[in-house]
Amino acid sequence: MQLDCVLYEKVCKFLWEEWDPIGVNASACPNDEYNSHAAGLIRLVHNGGDAATVAKRLEQIETEDMGLGMPQDNEQHMKVAEKLIRLMRG
């Protein structure tokens, strides 16, 4: 799968505006904080990942990759995952 640059930018923006598990989008931080997770999430959805699978991956990113400890509300992960899938699948 060749990564679509427009889709990549949309997903990066989405992660910054809609997901933001560490709450940096309200600060003066660069808006690329979550870009490293975009390609993997795009591949996951492209390969047929459903909302539950994407929500689980978001949880893993937060707890394992970012070391944030206990996962946040699973319902929130599901909402974000569903929105991300809608964004990607149009």
N, C-alpha and C positions, 0 to 999 in steps of 0.2 A: 504494500500500500504506500503510495506516494502521498506525503502530507500536503494537504491543501492549505496554502498560506492564509487565505481569507478565513477559512474555518478555524485554523490555529489561532489567529488573532481574535476571533469571536469567542473562542473557548477561554483564552487567556483573560479577556475582558470580563467574561461571565464569572470566572473563578474569583477575580478581584472584587467584582461588585456584588455577587450573589452568595459566594461561599465564605471566603475570608475568615477562616477559623481562628486566626490569631488577632484579628481586629486591627489590621494595619491600614486598611483603605481610608480610614478617617484621618490618618496622619500625613505627614509630609514625605513618607517613604516612597521610593520608586514603585511604580505600579506593576513591576515584573516579579513580585514576590512568589507567585504561584505558577509562573510560566513553565517551570521544569516538570510540572505534573500534567500539563495540557496534552502532550503527545500520547502519553500512556492512556489517558482517559478517552481520547479520540479513538485510539486503537481498540480499546475495550468496547466502546459503543459500536464501532465499525464492524467488529467481529461478533456482533449479536448480543452484547451484554444488555441485560434488562435493568430496570431501575434498582432492583434489590442488589444486583451484582455491582452496579456503579456506586450505590450507597455504601456497600461493604468496602469497596476500594477507597472511597473518601474517608471512611472511618480508619482504615489501615494507614492512610497517608497521615492523618492527624495523630494517631497513637504511636505508630511505629516509625515513620519517616521524620515527623516533626517532634516526636517525644512529648506530646501534650498530655499524656496520661490517660485517664479514663475517657472513653468516647463520649462525645456530646449526644444530644437527643437523637435517637435513630429516626424519629419522625422528621426531623429537620434534614437529616441526610437523604431520606427518601424524597422530600420535596425538592431539594437541590438536584438530586439525580434525575428526577422526572423532568425538571426544567431544562437540564443539560441535554437530555435525550431529545426533547422537543426542539431545542435550538439546533441540534445537529441534524436531525432528520427532517426539519422544516415542517 
